Amino acid sequence: MVGAATPTSAAVAATVAQVVPSTGKPVVVELGPGTGSLSDGIHARLPLGARHLGIELGEDLVAHLREHKPWLEVVHGDAGELQGLLADQGIGKVDAIISSIPWSLLDDATQDRILGQAAQALKPHGAFTALTYLPAERTRNARRFRGRLHETFDEVLTHTTWRNFPPILHYLCRRPLV
Ligand SMILES: C[S@@+](CC[C@H](N)C(=O)[O-])C[C@H]1O[C@@H](n2cnc3c(N)ncnc32)[C@H](O)[C@@H]1O
């Protein structure tokens, strides 16, 4: 379920960090932080008093993150149970969700469950981002995921980072329709 060809590049991390709120006391969640290649850029942008959580399924990756990113609130769990996991941490709605779980490898039911949980966990003006590999965009699962994003959010924007191998397609989604 890692679904990664290589660790994500600094160029991708910089693009992701742009959607992270830099004022107030935001709550930001990473779904599938892996080894944390996006986490530093997100952390650097967050203001004092913000919360930064990582929901990670892989037990070894959880241990790695806890050792190397002590400032990240690492939760060992399934993004498909996001709302319950957040409630356990005393959190209701969140300001931003950054997901780099392998969406194009997930079956329909798993896509729907995780996306539904994410949309319901977002504040009305929160932002949801998803990263996918550009070459995988032609696959049936990736096309379905794109369609589900358009059904789930009022606004869906895309951006490609070419300085990554393989290139990354970013989805930036706002205003959940739930
Ligand atoms: C492609 S890696 C992304 C790693 C890192 N964020 C990056 O961009 O370099 C996908 C990560 O998602 C995690 N993952 C997959 N399915 C998940 C799920 N349902 N809930 C939480 N994490 C999941 C995997 O264990 C893996 O660490």
The ligand as an SDF file (V2000), in Angstrom:
LIG
                    3D

 27 29  0  0  0  0  0  0  0  0999 V2000
    3.1760    7.0160   -1.8650 C   0  0  0  0  0  0  0  0  0  0  0  0
    3.4680    6.8910   -0.1400 S   0  0  0  0  0  0  0  0  0  0  0  0
    3.5790    8.6240    0.2230 C   0  0  0  0  0  0  0  0  0  0  0  0
    4.7010    8.9810    1.1300 C   0  0  0  0  0  0  0  0  0  0  0  0
    4.9930   10.4750    1.2750 C   0  0  0  0  0  0  0  0  0  0  0  0
    3.8460   11.2550    1.7160 N   0  0  0  0  0  0  0  0  0  0  0  0
    5.5430   11.0640   -0.0010 C   0  0  0  0  0  0  0  0  0  0  0  0
    4.7990   11.7650   -0.6940 O   0  0  0  0  0  0  0  0  0  0  0  0
    6.7190   10.8210   -0.2820 O   0  0  0  0  0  0  0  0  0  0  0  0
    1.8660    6.4010    0.4570 C   0  0  0  0  0  0  0  0  0  0  0  0
    1.7430    6.2550    1.9780 C   0  0  0  0  0  0  0  0  0  0  0  0
    0.3590    6.0740    2.2900 O   0  0  0  0  0  0  0  0  0  0  0  0
    0.2470    5.0890    3.3180 C   0  0  0  0  0  0  0  0  0  0  0  0
   -1.1360    4.5690    3.2650 N   0  0  0  0  0  0  0  0  0  0  0  0
   -1.7160    3.8200    2.2810 C   0  0  0  0  0  0  0  0  0  0  0  0
   -3.0070    3.5810    2.5530 N   0  0  0  0  0  0  0  0  0  0  0  0
   -3.2750    4.2200    3.7310 C   0  0  0  0  0  0  0  0  0  0  0  0
   -4.4330    4.3500    4.5440 C   0  0  0  0  0  0  0  0  0  0  0  0
   -5.5980    3.7880    4.1930 N   0  0  0  0  0  0  0  0  0  0  0  0
   -4.3560    5.0790    5.6800 N   0  0  0  0  0  0  0  0  0  0  0  0
   -3.1750    5.6620    6.0540 C   0  0  0  0  0  0  0  0  0  0  0  0
   -2.0350    5.5580    5.3350 N   0  0  0  0  0  0  0  0  0  0  0  0
   -2.0790    4.8520    4.1880 C   0  0  0  0  0  0  0  0  0  0  0  0
    1.3280    4.0930    2.9790 C   0  0  0  0  0  0  0  0  0  0  0  0
    1.6700    3.2970    4.0950 O   0  0  0  0  0  0  0  0  0  0  0  0
    2.4650    5.0300    2.5430 C   0  0  0  0  0  0  0  0  0  0  0  0
    3.2460    5.4510    3.6260 O   0  0  0  0  0  0  0  0  0  0  0  0
  1  2  1  0
  2  3  1  0
  2 10  1  0
  3  4  1  0
  4  5  1  0
  5  6  1  0
  5  7  1  0
  7  8  2  0
  7  9  1  0
 10 11  1  0
 11 12  1  0
 11 26  1  0
 12 13  1  0
 13 14  1  0
 13 24  1  0
 14 15  1  0
 14 23  1  0
 15 16  2  0
 16 17  1  0
 17 18  1  0
 17 23  2  0
 18 19  1  0
 18 20  2  0
 20 21  1  0
 21 22  2  0
 22 23  1  0
 24 25  1  0
 24 26  1  0
 26 27  1  0
M  CHG  2   2   1   9  -1
M  END
$$$$
